[in-house]
Amino acid sequence: MRKSVGRTGIRFDNSMAESFFATLKNERVHRTVYPTREHAYRDISRYIEVRYNTKRRHSGLGYRTPREVHDEYLNQQLAA
């Protein structure tokens, strides 16, 4: 865990997290009406695991998906 290097209100520390939540809200949450909190939880979890982690490429990850980066990390750990 790394200590934050920014002051309160400075967004550069967590820009990747803010980008993720903005994408989640724009692509899923604001386009869907959820009848219950449980329905929202399941739908958002499914979106993250099926769409976001496996198909969405990120410039911060070298235009790879989070799944590709995670799998590469696991392969490096097994090889070591």
Secondary structure, DSSP 8 states (H G I E B T S, - for coil): -----S-TT--GGGHHHHHHHHHHHHHTGGG---SSHHHHHHHHHHIIIIIIHHH--BGGGTSB-HHHHHHHHHHHHHH-
